[in-house]
Amino acid sequence: MPINKDLVSKKLDFLNNYLHKIESMDFSEEAFVEDADIHDLIVFRLQQAVETCIDIAAHIIAGLEAPQKETAKDAFIFLGEKEIINCFLRIIKKIYKIFVNLGRKLLHTWKVFNN
C-alpha cells in the first residue's frame, strides 16, 4: 500500500489544529484546578494529537510495507531508524512544550495546595 500523501496532509492539518487550540486556550491556574471541563478538554485535545501522530506513523510504516509494530514506541523507533522521524520533530517539540507548560502550572498549583 503506497503512502497516501493527501491523507497524511489531512492528518497533519488535524494535528496542527488541535495543538493550536490547546496553545490558544487562556485560563488561570485557579481555573485549571477548579474547572474539570478545562482539564478534560486539554486532556482530550492532547489525546487526539498523540493518537493522530500514531495514526500517521502507522500509515507510513504500512506504506513502506514494513511489518506492523506492536507499540507506538516501536513505530517511532522504526521511523527514527529509517530517518523518517524528522518530519515529526516539529510536532513532537510542540506537544512537549504544551506538556511542560501544563506541568509547570500543575506543579505550582500542587505547591500552593500543599502549603
N, C-alpha and C positions, 0 to 999 in steps of 0.2 A: 504494500500500500504506500503510494508516494505521500510525501508531506504536503498537506493542503495549506498553502501559504495564506489563502483567504481566511480559513478557519483560525489559523494561528494569529493572524492580524486582528480578527474579531475578538479573540480571547485576550489579546494584549490590550485592546481598547477597553474591554470589560474590566480587566485588571486595573488599568490606569484610572478608570472611572471610580472604582471602589477606593483606591488609595487616595485619590483627590478628595473624595467625600470625607474620608477619615481626617485627612490633613486640614480640611476647611472647617471641621467641627469646632465650635467655640463654646467651651464650658469651663467652669471653675473647678478647682479641686473639690470643693464642697459639693457642687452639683454632681460631679462624677461619683462621689462616695454615696450621696443620698438618693440619687435618681437611678434606679435599676434599669430604666429604659435607655439611658445614655450608655451605661455599661454593656447592656445586651446588644445595642446597636453597633457599638465598636467591635465587640466580640464577633458578631455576625459578619460585619464587613471584613474583618481580618481573616475570618474563616473562609469566606468567599475568595479573598485574594490568594490565600495559600492553596486552596483547592484548585483555583484556576492555574496557578503555577504547576501544580502536579498534573493537571489535565494536559497542559502544553507539553510538559516533559514526556508524558506517556505517548502523546501523539507523535512527537519527534522520534522517540525510540521505535514506535511501530513503523514509522516511515522509513527508518533505517533498516528495517527488517531484523532488528536485534531481538534477542529473547526478552520477554516481558520481565520486568523487575518486580521483586516481591514487596519492596517498600519504597516509599518516596525517597528516602535517603539513598537507597541503592540506585534509583533512577538518576538523581542529581550527581552522584559519584560517577556513574557511567557517562553522563553528559560532560562532566568535567574532564574525565579521562580522554574523551573524544574531542576536547577543546570546543565544545558547542555551548557550554555553560556561560560563556562570556556574554551572550545576548541577554542572560537573566541577571547579570550583576547589578545593573542599574536598578532593576525592580527589587531585587533582594536587599540592596542597600536602603531603598526607600522603606520597605517593610521593617527592616531592622531599626531604622530611625524612628519609625512610629512606635515600635515596641519599647525602645529606650526612653522616648518621651513619656509614654504612658507609665513605664516603670518608675521614672522619677516622680511623677505625680502620686503614684501609689505608695512609694517609699516615704515621701514627705507626709502623706496622709496617715500612714501607719505610725510614723513617729509622733505625730500630733495626738493620735488616739491613745497611744501607749504612755504618754506623759501625764 
